[in-house]
Amino acid sequence: MDIKIGASILAADFSCLDKEMRRIEKAGIDFFHVDIMDGHFVPNITIGPGVVKDIRKVTKLPLDVHLMIERPLNWAGRFIEAGADCLALHIETISPSALRKQARRIKRKGVKLGVCLNPTTPLARIKGLFDLVDFVLVMTVNPGFGGQRFIYSVLDKIEALRVIYNGNIAVDGGITDITARKVIGAGANILACGTYIFKARNPKAAIRKLT
């Protein structure tokens, strides 16, 4: 599978977000990763649909919207209307039956659907959902804050997932040129990077090192 690299705007300077996004887009990323946090599912608050709508005006690249929130299905429609191209929902916040019920409705709108797992969540929670989703997102840090250290024990989970799932495997958290090689070797093909890209002196060179 082709390796896709996304930049997580959580690490950007929000005082000039449009300029930051254009700068990083020119460096050669494939998509922007947008972390939505509600202060309940994770101990942080970020942005809502209104900001995503404004971000949509800045770039034509895909927007991968990661819903780290409680009751994500209550908000999925609003983020789709705001311009999300992909929605990633945490299995810790939704029952498999509810996801199965709503997956077709979400994908009918032309939006790719992903299911996410926290580092300690077992793969057994999602085994019956592979036919519904376009990708599986494996968290490689505990969600809530950017700039965290990569959790190396998650590599075993990625390897085990690749054995049973032949679709797209995404990772998010602590991705650098060093950890990128580890996750790609384990079977991941979609990498969301925040601090490593946005804080790099030469983002283009930093992105090249990821693959």
C-alpha positions in Angstrom: 0.0 0.0 0.0 1.1 3.6 -0.6 2.1 5.5 2.5 0.0 8.6 3.2 1.3 11.4 5.4 -1.1 13.8 7.2 -0.3 16.9 9.3 -2.2 17.3 12.5 -3.2 20.9 12.9 -3.2 20.5 16.7 0.5 21.3 16.5 0.0 24.5 14.4 0.1 28.1 15.5 -3.6 28.9 15.6 -2.9 32.7 15.6 -2.1 32.3 11.9 -3.6 28.9 11.1 -4.3 29.6 7.4 -0.7 30.5 6.8 0.5 27.5 8.7 -1.7 25.2 6.7 -0.6 26.6 3.4 3.1 26.4 4.5 2.7 22.7 5.4 0.7 21.9 2.3 3.5 23.1 0.1 5.8 20.8 1.9 4.1 17.8 0.4 1.6 16.3 2.8 -1.4 14.2 1.6 -4.1 15.4 4.1 -4.8 17.4 7.2 -5.7 15.6 10.4 -8.1 17.5 12.6 -8.4 16.5 16.3 -11.8 17.3 17.8 -11.8 17.0 21.7 -14.6 17.7 24.1 -13.1 17.7 27.5 -15.0 14.6 28.4 -13.7 11.7 26.5 -10.3 13.2 26.6 -9.0 15.9 29.1 -8.7 18.7 26.6 -10.9 20.9 24.4 -10.0 21.9 20.9 -12.4 23.0 18.1 -15.9 22.5 16.7 -17.6 22.4 13.3 -17.4 26.1 12.8 -13.6 26.1 12.7 -13.6 23.0 10.5 -15.8 24.9 8.1 -13.3 27.8 8.0 -10.4 25.3 7.5 -12.2 23.9 4.5 -11.8 27.2 2.8 -8.1 27.2 3.2 -7.2 23.9 1.6 -8.4 21.4 -1.0 -6.6 18.5 0.6 -8.7 16.0 2.4 -9.7 16.8 6.0 -9.4 13.8 8.3 -11.6 14.6 11.3 -10.9 12.6 14.4 -13.8 12.7 16.8 -12.3 12.3 20.3 -15.7 13.1 21.9 -18.6 11.5 23.6 -21.7 10.6 21.5 -19.8 11.2 18.2 -22.8 10.2 16.1 -24.7 13.2 17.4 -22.0 15.4 15.8 -21.1 13.4 12.7 -23.6 15.2 10.5 -22.4 18.6 11.5 -18.8 17.8 10.8 -19.7 16.3 7.4 -21.6 19.5 6.5 -18.5 21.5 7.7 -16.4 19.8 5.1 -14.9 16.6 6.6 -13.7 14.1 4.0 -13.0 11.3 6.6 -14.5 10.7 10.0 -12.7 8.6 12.6 -14.9 7.5 15.6 -13.6 5.8 18.8 -14.9 2.4 19.6 -14.7 3.4 23.2 -17.5 5.9 22.6 -19.9 4.0 20.4 -21.4 0.5 20.4 -20.6 -1.8 17.4 -24.3 -2.0 16.7 -24.7 1.8 16.6 -21.8 2.1 14.3 -23.1 -0.6 12.0 -26.5 1.2 11.9 -25.0 4.6 10.9 -22.1 3.6 8.7 -24.1 3.4 5.5 -25.6 6.8 6.1 -22.2 8.4 6.7 -20.6 6.7 3.6 -23.6 7.6 1.4 -22.5 11.2 1.8 -19.1 10.4 0.2 -17.3 10.5 3.5 -14.7 7.8 4.5 -15.3 6.2 7.8 -12.7 5.0 10.3 -12.8 3.3 13.7 -10.3 4.2 16.3 -8.7 2.3 19.3 -6.9 3.7 22.3 -3.5 2.1 23.2 -5.1 -0.2 25.8 -8.2 -1.1 23.9 -8.1 -4.7 22.5 -8.5 -5.5 18.9 -11.4 -7.8 19.8 -13.6 -4.7 20.2 -13.5 -4.0 16.4 -13.1 -7.4 14.8 -16.7 -7.5 13.5 -16.5 -4.1 11.9 -13.9 -4.4 9.2 -16.5 -4.6 6.5 -18.0 -1.3 7.5 -14.9 0.9 7.6 -12.4 2.4 5.2 -9.6 2.5 7.8 -8.7 1.6 11.3 -6.9 4.2 13.4 -4.6 2.9 16.1 -3.6 5.5 18.7 0.1 5.4 19.5 -0.3 7.8 22.4 -3.0 8.2 25.0 -5.4 10.7 23.3 -5.8 14.3 24.5 -2.6 16.2 24.0 -0.1 16.7 21.2 3.7 16.2 21.6 3.5 13.0 23.6 6.0 10.2 23.5 5.3 7.2 21.2 4.0 4.1 23.1 6.2 1.3 21.6 4.0 -1.5 23.0 1.3 -0.6 20.5 3.5 -1.9 17.7 2.4 -5.5 18.6 -1.2 -4.4 18.2 -0.5 -2.9 14.7 1.2 -6.2 13.7 -1.7 -8.3 14.9 -4.2 -6.0 13.2 -2.4 -6.3 9.9 -2.7 -10.1 10.1 -6.5 -10.0 10.3 -7.2 -6.8 8.3 -6.0 -6.0 4.8 -7.3 -2.4 4.7 -5.8 0.9 5.6 -4.2 1.2 9.0 -3.6 4.7 10.4 -1.6 5.7 13.4 -1.7 8.9 15.4 0.6 10.1 18.1 4.4 10.5 18.6 5.2 9.9 14.9 8.7 11.0 13.9 11.2 9.7 11.3 12.3 7.1 13.8 8.8 5.8 14.9 7.5 6.1 11.4 9.8 3.3 10.3 8.5 1.2 13.2 4.8 1.6 12.4 5.3 1.1 8.7 7.2 -2.0 9.4 4.4 -3.2 11.6 1.9 -2.7 8.9 0.6 0.9 9.1 0.2 2.9 5.9 -1.4 6.2 7.0 0.6 8.4 9.4 -0.8 11.5 11.2 2.1 13.7 12.5 1.8 17.0 14.4 4.8 18.4 16.2 7.3 16.6 14.0 6.0 18.4 10.9 4.8 21.8 12.1 7.8 22.4 14.3 10.4 21.3 11.8 12.8 23.8 10.4 12.4 22.2 7.0 9.0 20.5 6.9 9.6 19.2 3.3 12.7 17.4 4.4 11.1 16.2 7.5 8.2 14.7 5.6 10.6 12.9 3.1 12.3 11.2 6.1 9.0 9.6 7.2 8.9 7.2 4.2 
